[in-house]
Amino acid sequence: MKNEVFDRTDYNSHGQRISGNVYNLIIGLVLCYGFLVNWWMVRNVPVSVITSIHPIVFFIGYFACCFAGIMIFKKSHSPHISFLGYNLVVVPFGFIINIVVAQYDAALVIDAIQVTGLVTLTMMLFGTLFPAFFQKIVGALTIALIAVIIAELILIFFFKSDPEIIDWIVVVIFCGYIGYDWGRANSIPKTVDNAIDSAAALYMDIIILFVRILRIMGRRN
């Protein structure tokens, strides 16, 4: 069995198989857990506490925690270890969500959550119906994501500009990633560990999509 979670195609390898319904249920529950943790953080962690941390210290801690979590859940074959890695991603993402959400009206945030949910379900459906298509475009998605990150950094730091088109491009890219990650989640052996790993990948896609949708809706208001 290969180490990377989405390379696990050996159906004779270790790990107890579960039904498709249970597998998808676990993915849903793990996703809901992550969203609930983020909701609790938004409600109970003051933004002033987060912003009081030195920016360099904050971002080093943020990226270190996220990368550690990603490596853990991608490499682990244990549901408990993978869930630990998932939490190492959920918590730092929660800090970013807290900072972003604080800038907008609560009603707008709810609207953005609803739009994100609808888009996510739609892309999951497409990922189920057309998995081969998303497999073909994932390379282009990755190149586009790298290009848009570089372009956004240049615009922000050198031109002091943050155009809305960047948010739209990121939304399109992560719509593609949701379809891709959902399609490949259902192409690997259905085990509890793989369900957690798949949920972790989808969680990151959905949160980034939500933040960008919220920014777009916020600009319109």
C-alpha positions in Angstrom: 0.0 0.0 0.0 1.3 3.4 -0.9 1.6 6.1 1.8 -0.4 8.8 0.3 -4.1 8.4 1.2 -5.5 8.9 -2.3 -3.0 6.5 -3.8 -4.4 3.7 -1.6 -6.0 1.5 -4.3 -5.0 -1.9 -3.0 -8.3 -3.5 -1.8 -6.5 -6.4 -0.3 -4.5 -4.2 2.1 -5.2 -3.8 5.9 -8.1 -1.8 7.2 -11.6 -3.0 7.8 -14.0 -2.2 4.9 -17.2 -0.4 5.6 -20.3 0.1 3.5 -20.6 3.1 1.1 -23.4 4.6 3.2 -21.3 4.4 6.4 -18.2 5.7 4.6 -20.1 8.8 3.3 -21.7 9.3 6.7 -18.3 9.4 8.4 -17.1 11.9 5.9 -20.2 14.1 6.6 -19.8 13.8 10.4 -16.1 14.6 10.3 -16.8 17.7 8.1 -19.6 18.8 10.5 -17.2 18.4 13.4 -14.7 20.7 11.8 -17.3 23.3 11.0 -18.7 23.1 14.6 -15.2 23.6 16.0 -14.8 26.7 13.7 -18.2 28.0 14.8 -17.3 27.6 18.5 -14.0 29.5 17.9 -15.8 32.3 16.1 -18.3 32.6 19.0 -15.8 32.2 21.9 -12.3 33.4 20.8 -12.1 37.2 20.6 -10.6 38.5 17.4 -8.4 40.8 19.5 -6.7 37.8 21.1 -5.7 36.5 17.6 -4.7 39.9 16.2 -2.5 40.6 19.3 -0.2 37.8 18.2 2.8 39.1 16.2 2.0 38.5 12.5 5.2 36.6 11.8 4.7 34.4 14.8 1.1 33.8 13.8 1.8 32.9 10.2 4.7 30.7 11.0 2.6 28.8 13.6 -0.3 28.7 11.2 1.6 27.2 8.3 3.6 24.8 10.5 0.4 23.5 12.2 -1.4 23.1 8.9 1.5 21.4 7.1 2.0 19.1 10.1 -1.7 18.2 10.1 -1.8 17.5 6.4 1.3 15.3 6.5 -0.2 13.4 9.5 -3.5 12.6 7.9 -2.1 11.8 4.5 0.5 9.4 5.8 -1.4 7.7 8.7 -3.3 4.5 8.4 -4.8 4.9 11.9 -8.2 6.8 12.2 -7.1 8.2 15.6 -3.9 9.6 14.2 -5.6 10.9 11.1 -8.2 12.6 13.2 -5.4 14.3 15.2 -3.9 15.6 11.9 -7.4 16.8 10.9 -7.6 18.9 14.1 -4.2 20.4 13.5 -5.7 21.8 10.3 -9.2 22.7 11.6 -7.9 24.9 14.5 -5.6 27.2 12.6 -8.2 27.5 9.8 -10.6 28.5 12.6 -8.4 31.5 13.5 -8.4 32.7 9.9 -12.2 32.2 9.7 -12.6 34.2 12.9 -10.7 37.2 11.6 -12.5 37.1 8.2 -16.0 36.6 9.6 -15.6 39.5 12.1 -15.5 41.9 9.2 -19.0 41.1 8.0 -22.6 41.2 9.2 -24.0 38.0 10.7 -26.8 37.8 8.1 -24.3 38.0 5.3 -22.2 35.3 6.8 -25.3 33.0 7.0 -26.0 33.8 3.3 -22.5 32.9 2.4 -22.7 29.6 4.3 -25.9 28.7 2.4 -24.4 29.5 -1.0 -21.2 27.6 -0.1 -23.3 24.6 1.0 -25.3 24.6 -2.3 -22.2 25.0 -4.4 -20.4 22.2 -2.5 -23.3 19.7 -2.9 -23.5 20.6 -6.6 -19.8 19.9 -7.1 -20.0 16.7 -5.1 -22.7 15.6 -7.5 -20.6 16.5 -10.5 -17.6 14.7 -8.9 -19.8 11.6 -8.6 -21.1 11.7 -12.2 -17.9 12.9 -13.9 -14.9 11.7 -11.9 -12.7 11.2 -15.0 -13.3 14.8 -16.1 -12.0 16.2 -12.7 -9.0 13.8 -12.9 -8.1 15.3 -16.2 -8.3 19.0 -15.1 -6.6 18.7 -11.7 -3.2 19.5 -13.2 -4.6 22.7 -14.7 -6.3 23.5 -11.4 -3.0 23.2 -9.6 -1.2 25.4 -12.1 -4.0 28.0 -11.9 -3.9 28.0 -8.1 -0.2 28.6 -8.0 -0.5 31.4 -10.6 -3.4 33.1 -8.8 -1.5 33.0 -5.4 1.5 34.6 -7.0 -0.6 37.2 -8.8 -2.6 38.1 -5.6 0.6 38.5 -3.6 2.1 40.8 -6.2 -1.1 42.9 -6.4 -1.4 43.2 -2.6 2.2 44.0 -1.7 3.3 46.0 -4.8 0.2 47.6 -6.1 -2.0 47.7 -2.9 -4.8 46.2 -5.0 -7.2 43.4 -4.2 -9.5 43.0 -7.3 -12.7 41.0 -7.1 -11.7 38.9 -10.1 -9.1 37.1 -8.0 -11.9 35.9 -5.6 -13.9 34.6 -8.5 -11.0 32.7 -10.0 -10.3 31.1 -6.6 -14.0 30.1 -6.3 -13.8 28.4 -9.7 -10.6 26.6 -8.8 -11.9 25.3 -5.6 -15.2 24.2 -7.1 -13.0 22.1 -9.3 -11.1 20.8 -6.3 -14.2 19.8 -4.5 -15.4 17.8 -7.5 -11.9 16.2 -7.8 -11.5 15.4 -4.1 -15.0 13.9 -3.8 -14.5 11.8 -6.9 -11.2 10.4 -5.7 -12.6 9.9 -2.2 -15.0 7.4 -3.6 -12.3 5.7 -5.7 -10.2 4.4 -2.7 -11.0 1.6 -0.3 -13.8 2.5 2.0 -12.3 2.5 5.5 -12.8 4.7 8.5 -9.3 6.1 8.1 -9.8 6.9 4.4 -13.1 8.6 5.2 -11.4 10.9 7.8 -8.6 11.7 5.3 -11.1 12.4 2.6 -13.1 14.7 4.9 -9.9 16.6 5.8 -9.2 17.3 2.1 -12.7 18.4 1.4 -12.8 20.5 4.6 -9.9 22.7 3.3 -11.6 23.0 -0.1 -14.9 24.1 1.4 -13.5 26.5 3.9 -11.4 28.3 1.2 -14.5 28.4 -1.0 -16.6 29.9 1.8 -14.1 32.6 2.6 -13.9 33.7 -1.0 -17.7 33.6 -1.5 -18.1 35.7 1.7 -15.6 38.2 0.3 -17.5 38.4 -3.0 -20.8 38.9 -1.3 -19.3 41.4 1.1 -18.0 43.5 -1.8 -21.6 43.7 -3.2 -22.9 45.0 0.1 
